[in-house]
Amino acid sequence: MRFIEPVVEVRNCEPPPILGRWRNINLLVLGWLAFLIVLFYAFTRYFS
């Protein structure tokens, strides 16, 4: 069985206005979400 590879169109996107690369933006968002999870976990443990 032969699989057909999808055609991927590479777009020449502009870099984001802050942090220079989309990878850095993604890491910032993941870090922020992890921080919020830890913060709410600590808040819940403290007031339970």
PQR file of N, CA, C, O and H, with PARSE charges and radii, in Angstrom:
ATOM      1  N   MET A   1       0.849  -1.176   0.000 -0.4000 1.5000
ATOM      2  CA  MET A   1       0.000   0.000   0.000 -0.0000 2.0000
ATOM      3  C   MET A   1       0.894   1.238   0.000  0.5500 1.7000
ATOM      4  O   MET A   1       1.824   1.345   0.799 -0.5500 1.4000
ATOM      5  N   ARG A   2       0.607   2.142  -0.880 -0.4000 1.5000
ATOM      6  CA  ARG A   2       1.408   3.351  -0.994 -0.0000 2.0000
ATOM      7  C   ARG A   2       0.621   4.537  -0.443  0.5500 1.7000
ATOM      8  O   ARG A   2      -0.540   4.749  -0.791 -0.5500 1.4000
ATOM      9  H   ARG A   2      -0.149   2.054  -1.529  0.4000 1.0000
ATOM     10  N   PHE A   3       1.275   5.296   0.418 -0.4000 1.5000
ATOM     11  CA  PHE A   3       0.634   6.460   1.017 -0.0000 2.0000
ATOM     12  C   PHE A   3       1.025   7.702   0.238  0.5500 1.7000
ATOM     13  O   PHE A   3       2.174   7.859  -0.174 -0.5500 1.4000
ATOM     14  H   PHE A   3       2.219   5.124   0.700  0.4000 1.0000
ATOM     15  N   ILE A   4       0.071   8.565   0.046 -0.4000 1.5000
ATOM     16  CA  ILE A   4       0.321   9.824  -0.640 -0.0000 2.0000
ATOM     17  C   ILE A   4       0.641  10.875   0.410  0.5500 1.7000
ATOM     18  O   ILE A   4      -0.131  11.085   1.347 -0.5500 1.4000
ATOM     19  H   ILE A   4      -0.863   8.438   0.381  0.4000 1.0000
ATOM     20  N   GLU A   5       1.765  11.522   0.253 -0.4000 1.5000
ATOM     21  CA  GLU A   5       2.149  12.554   1.210 -0.0000 2.0000
ATOM     22  C   GLU A   5       1.372  13.837   0.922  0.5500 1.7000
ATOM     23  O   GLU A   5       1.220  14.230  -0.234 -0.5500 1.4000
ATOM     24  H   GLU A   5       2.392  11.352  -0.508  0.4000 1.0000
ATOM     25  N   PRO A   6       0.885  14.483   1.972 -0.5600 1.5000
ATOM     26  CA  PRO A   6       0.141  15.729   1.748  0.2800 2.0000
ATOM     27  C   PRO A   6       1.070  16.838   1.259  0.5500 1.7000
ATOM     28  O   PRO A   6       2.249  16.889   1.608 -0.5500 1.4000
ATOM     29  N   VAL A   7       0.521  17.694   0.468 -0.4000 1.5000
ATOM     30  CA  VAL A   7       1.282  18.839  -0.030 -0.0000 2.0000
ATOM     31  C   VAL A   7       1.231  19.924   1.035  0.5500 1.7000
ATOM     32  O   VAL A   7       0.157  20.379   1.427 -0.5500 1.4000
ATOM     33  H   VAL A   7      -0.437  17.653   0.184  0.4000 1.0000
ATOM     34  N   VAL A   8       2.392  20.324   1.489 -0.4000 1.5000
ATOM     35  CA  VAL A   8       2.478  21.355   2.524 -0.0000 2.0000
ATOM     36  C   VAL A   8       2.966  22.634   1.861  0.5500 1.7000
ATOM     37  O   VAL A   8       4.048  22.676   1.275 -0.5500 1.4000
ATOM     38  H   VAL A   8       3.265  19.954   1.170  0.4000 1.0000
ATOM     39  N   GLU A   9       2.164  23.656   1.962 -0.4000 1.5000
ATOM     40  CA  GLU A   9       2.535  24.946   1.386 -0.0000 2.0000
ATOM     41  C   GLU A   9       3.224  25.773   2.461  0.5500 1.7000
ATOM     42  O   GLU A   9       2.646  26.063   3.509 -0.5500 1.4000
ATOM     43  H   GLU A   9       1.285  23.623   2.438  0.4000 1.0000
ATOM     44  N   VAL A  10       4.446  26.141   2.190 -0.4000 1.5000
ATOM     45  CA  VAL A  10       5.211  26.936   3.156 -0.0000 2.0000
ATOM     46  C   VAL A  10       4.922  28.396   2.879  0.5500 1.7000
ATOM     47  O   VAL A  10       5.156  28.902   1.782 -0.5500 1.4000
ATOM     48  H   VAL A  10       4.915  25.906   1.339  0.4000 1.0000
ATOM     49  N   ARG A  11       4.409  29.055   3.898 -0.4000 1.5000
ATOM     50  CA  ARG A  11       4.104  30.482   3.757 -0.0000 2.0000
ATOM     51  C   ARG A  11       5.225  31.288   4.389  0.5500 1.7000
ATOM     52  O   ARG A  11       5.794  30.899   5.409 -0.5500 1.4000
ATOM     53  H   ARG A  11       4.218  28.644   4.789  0.4000 1.0000
ATOM     54  N   ASN A  12       5.521  32.379   3.785 -0.4000 1.5000
ATOM     55  CA  ASN A  12       6.560  33.251   4.294 -0.0000 2.0000
ATOM     56  C   ASN A  12       5.921  34.220   5.281  0.5500 1.7000
ATOM     57  O   ASN A  12       5.564  35.342   4.921 -0.5500 1.4000
ATOM     58  H   ASN A  12       5.059  32.694   2.956  0.4000 1.0000
ATOM     59  N   CYS A  13       5.780  33.777   6.525 -0.4000 1.5000
ATOM     60  CA  CYS A  13       5.105  34.573   7.555 -0.0000 2.0000
ATOM     61  C   CYS A  13       6.081  35.570   8.167  0.5500 1.7000
ATOM     62  O   CYS A  13       7.289  35.342   8.231 -0.5500 1.4000
ATOM     63  H   CYS A  13       6.070  32.865   6.817  0.4000 1.0000
ATOM     64  N   GLU A  14       5.517  36.664   8.607 -0.4000 1.5000
ATOM     65  CA  GLU A  14       6.318  37.639   9.336 -0.0000 2.0000
ATOM     66  C   GLU A  14       6.529  37.141  10.757  0.5500 1.7000
ATOM     67  O   GLU A  14       5.670  36.444  11.297 -0.5500 1.4000
ATOM     68  H   GLU A  14       4.536  36.849   8.555  0.4000 1.0000
ATOM     69  N   PRO A  15       7.646  37.484  11.368 -0.5600 1.5000
ATOM     70  CA  PRO A  15       7.849  37.102  12.764  0.2800 2.0000
ATOM     71  C   PRO A  15       6.904  37.892  13.670  0.5500 1.7000
ATOM     72  O   PRO A  15       6.440  38.971  13.298 -0.5500 1.4000
ATOM     73  N   PRO A  16       6.621  37.356  14.850 -0.5600 1.5000
ATOM     74  CA  PRO A  16       5.735  38.077  15.769  0.2800 2.0000
ATOM     75  C   PRO A  16       6.390  39.378  16.239  0.5500 1.7000
ATOM     76  O   PRO A  16       7.615  39.498  16.215 -0.5500 1.4000
ATOM     77  N   PRO A  17       5.587  40.344  16.662 -0.5600 1.5000
ATOM     78  CA  PRO A  17       6.148  41.642  17.059  0.2800 2.0000
ATOM     79  C   PRO A  17       6.965  41.591  18.350  0.5500 1.7000
ATOM     80  O   PRO A  17       7.796  42.467  18.594 -0.5500 1.4000
ATOM     81  N   ILE A  18       6.730  40.563  19.181 -0.4000 1.5000
ATOM     82  CA  ILE A  18       7.524  40.437  20.408 -0.0000 2.0000
ATOM     83  C   ILE A  18       8.183  39.061  20.440  0.5500 1.7000
ATOM     84  O   ILE A  18       7.656  38.106  19.870 -0.5500 1.4000
ATOM     85  H   ILE A  18       6.055  39.852  18.983  0.4000 1.0000
ATOM     86  N   LEU A  19       9.302  38.961  21.087 -0.4000 1.5000
ATOM     87  CA  LEU A  19      10.073  37.733  21.307 -0.0000 2.0000
ATOM     88  C   LEU A  19      10.712  37.147  20.045  0.5500 1.7000
ATOM     89  O   LEU A  19      11.449  36.166  20.147 -0.5500 1.4000
ATOM     90  H   LEU A  19       9.730  39.737  21.550  0.4000 1.0000
ATOM     91  N   GLY A  20      10.462  37.701  18.881 -0.4000 1.5000
ATOM     92  CA  GLY A  20      11.212  37.347  17.692 -0.0000 2.0000
ATOM     93  C   GLY A  20      10.846  36.075  16.946  0.5500 1.7000
ATOM     94  O   GLY A  20      10.979  36.035  15.723 -0.5500 1.4000
ATOM     95  H   GLY A  20       9.863  38.498  18.798  0.4000 1.0000
ATOM     96  N   ARG A  21      10.386  35.027  17.640 -0.4000 1.5000
ATOM     97  CA  ARG A  21      10.060  33.766  16.970 -0.0000 2.0000
ATOM     98  C   ARG A  21       8.764  33.214  17.542  0.5500 1.7000
ATOM     99  O   ARG A  21       8.445  33.430  18.711 -0.5500 1.4000
ATOM    100  H   ARG A  21      10.278  35.059  18.634  0.4000 1.0000
ATOM    101  N   TRP A  22       8.016  32.494  16.700 -0.4000 1.5000
ATOM    102  CA  TRP A  22       6.762  31.901  17.154 -0.0000 2.0000
ATOM    103  C   TRP A  22       7.019  30.840  18.211  0.5500 1.7000
ATOM    104  O   TRP A  22       6.183  30.637  19.092 -0.5500 1.4000
ATOM    105  H   TRP A  22       8.275  32.319  15.750  0.4000 1.0000
ATOM    106  N   ARG A  23       8.144  30.166  18.144 -0.4000 1.5000
ATOM    107  CA  ARG A  23       8.484  29.161  19.159 -0.0000 2.0000
ATOM    108  C   ARG A  23       8.567  29.807  20.542  0.5500 1.7000
ATOM    109  O   ARG A  23       8.112  29.232  21.530 -0.5500 1.4000
ATOM    110  H   ARG A  23       8.823  30.330  17.428  0.4000 1.0000
ATOM    111  N   ASN A  24       9.144  30.996  20.605 -0.4000 1.5000
ATOM    112  CA  ASN A  24       9.253  31.709  21.881 -0.0000 2.0000
ATOM    113  C   ASN A  24       7.881  32.116  22.407  0.5500 1.7000
ATOM    114  O   ASN A  24       7.638  32.070  23.612 -0.5500 1.4000
ATOM    115  H   ASN A  24       9.513  31.464  19.802  0.4000 1.0000
ATOM    116  N   ILE A  25       6.990  32.512  21.512 -0.4000 1.5000
ATOM    117  CA  ILE A  25       5.623  32.858  21.922 -0.0000 2.0000
ATOM    118  C   ILE A  25       4.933  31.625  22.509  0.5500 1.7000
ATOM    119  O   ILE A  25       4.285  31.705  23.552 -0.5500 1.4000
ATOM    120  H   ILE A  25       7.187  32.550  20.532  0.4000 1.0000
ATOM    121  N   ASN A  26       5.079  30.488  21.829 -0.4000 1.5000
ATOM    122  CA  ASN A  26       4.460  29.252  22.317 -0.0000 2.0000
ATOM    123  C   ASN A  26       5.013  28.860  23.677  0.5500 1.7000
ATOM    124  O   ASN A  26       4.254  28.441  24.551 -0.5500 1.4000
ATOM    125  H   ASN A  26       5.605  30.423  20.981  0.4000 1.0000
ATOM    126  N   LEU A  27       6.320  28.987  23.873 -0.4000 1.5000
ATOM    127  CA  LEU A  27       6.918  28.662  25.167 -0.0000 2.0000
ATOM    128  C   LEU A  27       6.434  29.617  26.256  0.5500 1.7000
ATOM    129  O   LEU A  27       6.214  29.203  27.393 -0.5500 1.4000
ATOM    130  H   LEU A  27       6.937  29.327  23.163  0.4000 1.0000
ATOM    131  N   LEU A  28       6.270  30.881  25.914 -0.4000 1.5000
ATOM    132  CA  LEU A  28       5.756  31.851  26.874 -0.0000 2.0000
ATOM    133  C   LEU A  28       4.343  31.485  27.299  0.5500 1.7000
ATOM    134  O   LEU A  28       4.024  31.531  28.487 -0.5500 1.4000
ATOM    135  H   LEU A  28       6.449  31.218  24.989  0.4000 1.0000
ATOM    136  N   VAL A  29       3.496  31.124  26.351 -0.4000 1.5000
ATOM    137  CA  VAL A  29       2.118  30.753  26.668 -0.0000 2.0000
ATOM    138  C   VAL A  29       2.085  29.484  27.525  0.5500 1.7000
ATOM    139  O   VAL A  29       1.343  29.423  28.504 -0.5500 1.4000
ATOM    140  H   VAL A  29       3.755  31.087  25.386  0.4000 1.0000
ATOM    141  N   LEU A  30       2.877  28.479  27.168 -0.4000 1.5000
ATOM    142  CA  LEU A  30       2.917  27.249  27.968 -0.0000 2.0000
ATOM    143  C   LEU A  30       3.438  27.513  29.377  0.5500 1.7000
ATOM    144  O   LEU A  30       2.931  26.953  30.349 -0.5500 1.4000
ATOM    145  H   LEU A  30       3.480  28.529  26.372  0.4000 1.0000
ATOM    146  N   GLY A  31       4.452  28.370  29.482 -0.4000 1.5000
ATOM    147  CA  GLY A  31       4.982  28.731  30.799 -0.0000 2.0000
ATOM    148  C   GLY A  31       3.943  29.469  31.634  0.5500 1.7000
ATOM    149  O   GLY A  31       3.811  29.220  32.833 -0.5500 1.4000
ATOM    150  H   GLY A  31       4.864  28.825  28.692  0.4000 1.0000
ATOM    151  N   TRP A  32       3.203  30.380  30.996 -0.4000 1.5000
ATOM    152  CA  TRP A  32       2.164  31.127  31.703 -0.0000 2.0000
ATOM    153  C   TRP A  32       1.066  30.182  32.204  0.5500 1.7000
ATOM    154  O   TRP A  32       0.596  30.314  33.334 -0.5500 1.4000
ATOM    155  H   TRP A  32       3.310  30.583  30.023  0.4000 1.0000
ATOM    156  N   LEU A  33       0.659  29.222  31.350 -0.4000 1.5000
ATOM    157  CA  LEU A  33      -0.363  28.266  31.768 -0.0000 2.0000
ATOM    158  C   LEU A  33       0.124  27.385  32.914  0.5500 1.7000
ATOM    159  O   LEU A  33      -0.633  27.104  33.843 -0.5500 1.4000
ATOM    160  H   LEU A  33       1.041  29.115  30.432  0.4000 1.0000
ATOM    161  N   ALA A  34       1.367  26.953  32.857 -0.4000 1.5000
ATOM    162  CA  ALA A  34       1.938  26.147  33.944 -0.0000 2.0000
ATOM    163  C   ALA A  34       1.979  26.968  35.241  0.5500 1.7000
ATOM    164  O   ALA A  34       1.668  26.451  36.314 -0.5500 1.4000
ATOM    165  H   ALA A  34       1.983  27.181  32.103  0.4000 1.0000
ATOM    166  N   PHE A  35       2.358  28.234  35.140 -0.4000 1.5000
ATOM    167  CA  PHE A  35       2.377  29.113  36.310 -0.0000 2.0000
ATOM    168  C   PHE A  35       0.982  29.248  36.916  0.5500 1.7000
ATOM    169  O   PHE A  35       0.828  29.178  38.135 -0.5500 1.4000
ATOM    170  H   PHE A  35       2.610  28.654  34.268  0.4000 1.0000
ATOM    171  N   LEU A  36      -0.028  29.440  36.078 -0.4000 1.5000
ATOM    172  CA  LEU A  36      -1.394  29.576  36.582 -0.0000 2.0000
ATOM    173  C   LEU A  36      -1.876  28.287  37.253  0.5500 1.7000
ATOM    174  O   LEU A  36      -2.552  28.337  38.280 -0.5500 1.4000
ATOM    175  H   LEU A  36       0.097  29.497  35.087  0.4000 1.0000
ATOM    176  N   ILE A  37      -1.532  27.142  36.678 -0.4000 1.5000
ATOM    177  CA  ILE A  37      -1.926  25.866  37.277 -0.0000 2.0000
ATOM    178  C   ILE A  37      -1.309  25.722  38.659  0.5500 1.7000
ATOM    179  O   ILE A  37      -1.994  25.339  39.607 -0.5500 1.4000
ATOM    180  H   ILE A  37      -0.982  27.101  35.843  0.4000 1.0000
ATOM    181  N   VAL A  38      -0.022  26.026  38.781 -0.4000 1.5000
ATOM    182  CA  VAL A  38       0.647  25.926  40.082 -0.0000 2.0000
ATOM    183  C   VAL A  38       0.063  26.939  41.059  0.5500 1.7000
ATOM    184  O   VAL A  38      -0.140  26.622  42.231 -0.5500 1.4000
ATOM    185  H   VAL A  38       0.534  26.337  38.011  0.4000 1.0000
ATOM    186  N   LEU A  39      -0.205  28.136  40.596 -0.4000 1.5000
ATOM    187  CA  LEU A  39      -0.768  29.172  41.465 -0.0000 2.0000
ATOM    188  C   LEU A  39      -2.140  28.769  41.997  0.5500 1.7000
ATOM    189  O   LEU A  39      -2.401  28.898  43.193 -0.5500 1.4000
ATOM    190  H   LEU A  39      -0.040  28.393  39.644  0.4000 1.0000
ATOM    191  N   PHE A  40      -3.020  28.283  41.120 -0.4000 1.5000
ATOM    192  CA  PHE A  40      -4.347  27.879  41.569 -0.0000 2.0000
ATOM    193  C   PHE A  40      -4.294  26.631  42.444  0.5500 1.7000
ATOM    194  O   PHE A  40      -5.107  26.480  43.356 -0.5500 1.4000
ATOM    195  H   PHE A  40      -2.808  28.179  40.148  0.4000 1.0000
ATOM    196  N   TYR A  41      -3.344  25.738  42.176 -0.4000 1.5000
ATOM    197  CA  TYR A  41      -3.187  24.560  43.024 -0.0000 2.0000
ATOM    198  C   TYR A  41      -2.764  24.988  44.429  0.5500 1.7000
ATOM    199  O   TYR A  41      -3.316  24.509  45.420 -0.5500 1.4000
ATOM    200  H   TYR A  41      -2.683  25.862  41.435  0.4000 1.0000
ATOM    201  N   ALA A  42      -1.785  25.888  44.512 -0.4000 1.5000
ATOM    202  CA  ALA A  42      -1.331  26.370  45.822 -0.0000 2.0000
ATOM    203  C   ALA A  42      -2.457  27.117  46.541  0.5500 1.7000
ATOM    204  O   ALA A  42      -2.630  26.962  47.749 -0.5500 1.4000
ATOM    205  H   ALA A  42      -1.337  26.277  43.707  0.4000 1.0000
ATOM    206  N   PHE A  43      -3.210  27.914  45.814 -0.4000 1.5000
ATOM    207  CA  PHE A  43      -4.340  28.645  46.390 -0.0000 2.0000
ATOM    208  C   PHE A  43      -5.373  27.679  46.948  0.5500 1.7000
ATOM    209  O   PHE A  43      -5.891  27.883  48.046 -0.5500 1.4000
ATOM    210  H   PHE A  43      -3.070  28.040  44.832  0.4000 1.0000
ATOM    211  N   THR A  44      -5.674  26.622  46.188 -0.4000 1.5000
ATOM    212  CA  THR A  44      -6.648  25.639  46.640 -0.0000 2.0000
ATOM    213  C   THR A  44      -6.153  24.890  47.877  0.5500 1.7000
ATOM    214  O   THR A  44      -6.912  24.670  48.821 -0.5500 1.4000
ATOM    215  H   THR A  44      -5.254  26.457  45.296  0.4000 1.0000
ATOM    216  N   ARG A  45      -4.890  24.504  47.868 -0.4000 1.5000
ATOM    217  CA  ARG A  45      -4.342  23.776  49.021 -0.0000 2.0000
ATOM    218  C   ARG A  45      -4.323  24.664  50.262  0.5500 1.7000
ATOM    219  O   ARG A  45      -4.606  24.191  51.363 -0.5500 1.4000
ATOM    220  H   ARG A  45      -4.273  24.682  47.101  0.4000 1.0000
ATOM    221  N   TYR A  46      -3.994  25.941  50.098 -0.4000 1.5000
ATOM    222  CA  TYR A  46      -3.910  26.841  51.242 -0.0000 2.0000
ATOM    223  C   TYR A  46      -5.265  27.076  51.888  0.5500 1.7000
ATOM    224  O   TYR A  46      -5.355  27.133  53.114 -0.5500 1.4000
ATOM    225  H   TYR A  46      -3.764  26.326  49.204  0.4000 1.0000
ATOM    226  N   PHE A  47      -6.322  27.214  51.095 -0.4000 1.5000
ATOM    227  CA  PHE A  47      -7.640  27.545  51.627 -0.0000 2.0000
ATOM    228  C   PHE A  47      -8.540  26.338  51.812  0.5500 1.7000
ATOM    229  O   PHE A  47      -9.725  26.502  52.101 -0.5500 1.4000
ATOM    230  H   PHE A  47      -6.249  27.167  50.098  0.4000 1.0000
ATOM    231  N   SER A  48      -8.013  25.129  51.653 -0.4000 1.5000
ATOM    232  CA  SER A  48      -8.865  23.958  51.876 -0.0000 2.0000
ATOM    233  C   SER A  48      -8.780  23.469  53.302  0.5500 1.7000
ATOM    234  O   SER A  48      -9.436  22.490  53.660 -0.5500 1.4000
ATOM    235  H   SER A  48      -7.050  24.997  51.418  0.4000 1.0000
TER
END
